[in-house]
Amino acid sequence: MKIAIIGAGISGLTTAINLDKNSDITLFEKSRGAGGRICTRYMDSYNFDHGAQFFTARSPEFKEFLKPLIKLGVIDNWKARLIEVRDNVIINRQQWNNDLPRYVGVPSMSSIGKYLSKNLNIKLNAEVSIQKSPKGWKVVDCDGEVFGHYDWVISSIPAEQSLKLLPDYFSHYDALKQKKMLGCYSLMLGFDEALDLDWDAAQLTGTDISWISVNSSKPGRPDDYSLLVHSNNDWAEEHLDDDVDAVKEYLCSQVAEIIGQNVYSAQHIDLHRWRYANIPKQDKETLFIDPESKLAACGDWCKKGRIEEAFRSGFDLAKEMNNILFN
Ligand SMILES: Cc1cc2nc3c(=O)[nH]c(=O)nc-3n(C[C@H](O)[C@H](O)[C@H](O)COP(=O)(O)OP(=O)(O)OC[C@H]3O[C@@H](n4cnc5c(N)ncnc54)[C@H](O)[C@@H]3O)c2cc1C
């Protein structure tokens, strides 16, 4: 049974790891590394986890999945000092501890994708599409290079991108159309000297910024002081096609106002736009399978824009596919 999985984020990787070992699986990933939105940008001596910040593990399956990563030090508990800010006023302070670990990849979020993909057959730098062929599904790249023919194709890419990849006769096509992922901007600031802040992470409401963290306070990071800022989804949605410099300038001015410090002294200022960053809680299926066309789709967008939900979707899909294909 030859199976192509499009996308090597946590949902695609989880599917590949949990599919029956009798299947012949190839993952196709358009970036140069696995991990998807669990990622890190490196700028000189600074590290910025510009996608997912941290994650928790609540289900027994996810806790089990994480055990080897904890044992090998691929992830660790970020014991951050968190502040909650509403309308520019600190309304709560928390010290994260061992009660509910907030995991991060070590030494960077991208370590997670690197570790999970190491024993998988994965083709990187391969942005692919699919075509029906007499031999099943043909996977091709944008230059028309054919990578192979597969019995099944699983799309683990964001819903809007899955709609472009999958044919409209995919039996869940209309359900995918209902999914609306939201944008986000990540602002990355690297400083020569540490800023005078008495917290490591701030969750904000009532402003266009939703998150500020001292990225360098996460375990195993380089000492060089870095701040990672996220805009809120609503603001990003309204400004997704704005000029990059104007967005940078606006977000810097907002951060300066919130933390009361001059962020324009940063040695490095960079911005990343996420068109499909996350999705609010959905209340239906965690996966979509169409046995007739031999197509399936999974991803965080099935349930909620969280790492554990992306894992859940890939895990459930693999279980269901194993039942269909091998029982
Ligand atoms: C800014 C931001 C902050 C976040 N913060 C948190 C957080 O703090 N905690 C948390 O739990 N979650 C957070 N999330 C959400 C979390 O990152 C996602 O829920 C999770 O990583 C999604 O995994 P996935 O496998 O479903 O999708 P993705 O990670 O998006 O994986 C899909 C992969 O498919 C690839 N791809 C797309 N199209 C193609 C194609 N045609 N061919 C080949 N490859 C393709 C992409 O390059 C990508 O690697 C955040 C996300 C963002 C963007």
Ligand as a Chemical Component Dictionary entry (heavy atoms), coordinates in Angstrom:
data_LIG
# 
_chem_comp.id                   LIG 
_chem_comp.type                 NON-POLYMER 
_chem_comp.pdbx_formal_charge   0 
_chem_comp.three_letter_code    LIG 
# 
loop_
_chem_comp_atom.comp_id 
_chem_comp_atom.atom_id 
_chem_comp_atom.alt_atom_id 
_chem_comp_atom.type_symbol 
_chem_comp_atom.charge 
_chem_comp_atom.model_Cartn_x 
_chem_comp_atom.model_Cartn_y 
_chem_comp_atom.model_Cartn_z 
_chem_comp_atom.pdbx_ordinal 
LIG C1  C1  C 0 2.018  32.304 15.021 1  
LIG C2  C2  C 0 1.527  30.985 15.554 2  
LIG C3  C3  C 0 1.491  30.764 16.930 3  
LIG C4  C4  C 0 1.040  29.548 17.427 4  
LIG N1  N1  N 0 1.110  29.314 18.780 5  
LIG C5  C5  C 0 0.785  28.093 19.263 6  
LIG C6  C6  C 0 1.010  27.774 20.622 7  
LIG O1  O1  O 0 1.570  28.576 21.383 8  
LIG N2  N2  N 0 0.630  26.546 21.059 9  
LIG C7  C7  C 0 0.060  25.608 20.223 10 
LIG O2  O2  O 0 -0.258 24.489 20.668 11 
LIG N3  N3  N 0 -0.123 25.880 18.912 12 
LIG C8  C8  C 0 0.231  27.091 18.420 13 
LIG N4  N4  N 0 0.082  27.367 17.088 14 
LIG C9  C9  C 0 -0.612 26.376 16.235 15 
LIG C10 C10 C 0 0.275  25.195 15.889 16 
LIG O3  O3  O 0 1.496  25.651 15.363 17 
LIG C11 C11 C 0 -0.474 24.372 14.848 18 
LIG O4  O4  O 0 -1.725 23.976 15.397 19 
LIG C12 C12 C 0 0.240  23.089 14.397 20 
LIG O5  O5  O 0 1.625  23.283 14.302 21 
LIG C13 C13 C 0 -0.371 22.674 13.069 22 
LIG O6  O6  O 0 0.204  21.500 12.581 23 
LIG P1  P1  P 0 -0.309 20.862 11.227 24 
LIG O7  O7  O 0 0.482  19.648 10.972 25 
LIG O8  O8  O 0 -1.787 20.719 11.276 26 
LIG O9  O9  O 0 -0.042 21.966 10.088 27 
LIG P2  P2  P 0 1.318  22.669 9.615  28 
LIG O10 O10 O 0 2.261  22.774 10.740 29 
LIG O11 O11 O 0 0.895  23.916 8.935  30 
LIG O12 O12 O 0 1.928  21.644 8.558  31 
LIG C14 C14 C 0 1.569  21.642 7.191  32 
LIG C15 C15 C 0 2.832  21.487 6.363  33 
LIG O13 O13 O 0 2.456  21.344 4.992  34 
LIG C16 C16 C 0 3.421  22.000 4.182  35 
LIG N5  N5  N 0 2.768  22.249 2.884  36 
LIG C17 C17 C 0 1.731  23.093 2.598  37 
LIG N6  N6  N 0 1.381  22.978 1.294  38 
LIG C18 C18 C 0 2.194  22.028 0.749  39 
LIG C19 C19 C 0 2.303  21.449 -0.545 40 
LIG N7  N7  N 0 1.489  21.797 -1.565 41 
LIG N8  N8  N 0 3.269  20.526 -0.762 42 
LIG C20 C20 C 0 4.087  20.125 0.250  43 
LIG N9  N9  N 0 4.014  20.638 1.503  44 
LIG C21 C21 C 0 3.073  21.569 1.749  45 
LIG C22 C22 C 0 3.774  23.242 4.978  46 
LIG O14 O14 O 0 5.041  23.750 4.587  47 
LIG C23 C23 C 0 3.772  22.683 6.406  48 
LIG O15 O15 O 0 5.060  22.248 6.801  49 
LIG C24 C24 C 0 0.568  28.555 16.545 50 
LIG C25 C25 C 0 0.638  28.768 15.175 51 
LIG C26 C26 C 0 1.123  29.972 14.674 52 
LIG C27 C27 C 0 1.243  30.170 13.200 53 
# 
loop_
_chem_comp_bond.comp_id 
_chem_comp_bond.atom_id_1 
_chem_comp_bond.atom_id_2 
_chem_comp_bond.value_order 
_chem_comp_bond.pdbx_ordinal 
LIG C1  C2  SING 1  
LIG C2  C3  SING 2  
LIG C2  C26 DOUB 3  
LIG C3  C4  DOUB 4  
LIG C4  N1  SING 5  
LIG C4  C24 SING 6  
LIG N1  C5  DOUB 7  
LIG C5  C6  SING 8  
LIG C5  C8  SING 9  
LIG C6  O1  DOUB 10 
LIG C6  N2  SING 11 
LIG N2  C7  SING 12 
LIG C7  O2  DOUB 13 
LIG C7  N3  SING 14 
LIG N3  C8  DOUB 15 
LIG C8  N4  SING 16 
LIG N4  C9  SING 17 
LIG N4  C24 SING 18 
LIG C9  C10 SING 19 
LIG C10 O3  SING 20 
LIG C10 C11 SING 21 
LIG C11 O4  SING 22 
LIG C11 C12 SING 23 
LIG C12 O5  SING 24 
LIG C12 C13 SING 25 
LIG C13 O6  SING 26 
LIG O6  P1  SING 27 
LIG P1  O7  DOUB 28 
LIG P1  O8  SING 29 
LIG P1  O9  SING 30 
LIG O9  P2  SING 31 
LIG P2  O10 DOUB 32 
LIG P2  O11 SING 33 
LIG P2  O12 SING 34 
LIG O12 C14 SING 35 
LIG C14 C15 SING 36 
LIG C15 O13 SING 37 
LIG C15 C23 SING 38 
LIG O13 C16 SING 39 
LIG C16 N5  SING 40 
LIG C16 C22 SING 41 
LIG N5  C17 SING 42 
LIG N5  C21 SING 43 
LIG C17 N6  DOUB 44 
LIG N6  C18 SING 45 
LIG C18 C19 SING 46 
LIG C18 C21 DOUB 47 
LIG C19 N7  SING 48 
LIG C19 N8  DOUB 49 
LIG N8  C20 SING 50 
LIG C20 N9  DOUB 51 
LIG N9  C21 SING 52 
LIG C22 O14 SING 53 
LIG C22 C23 SING 54 
LIG C23 O15 SING 55 
LIG C24 C25 DOUB 56 
LIG C25 C26 SING 57 
LIG C26 C27 SING 58 
# 
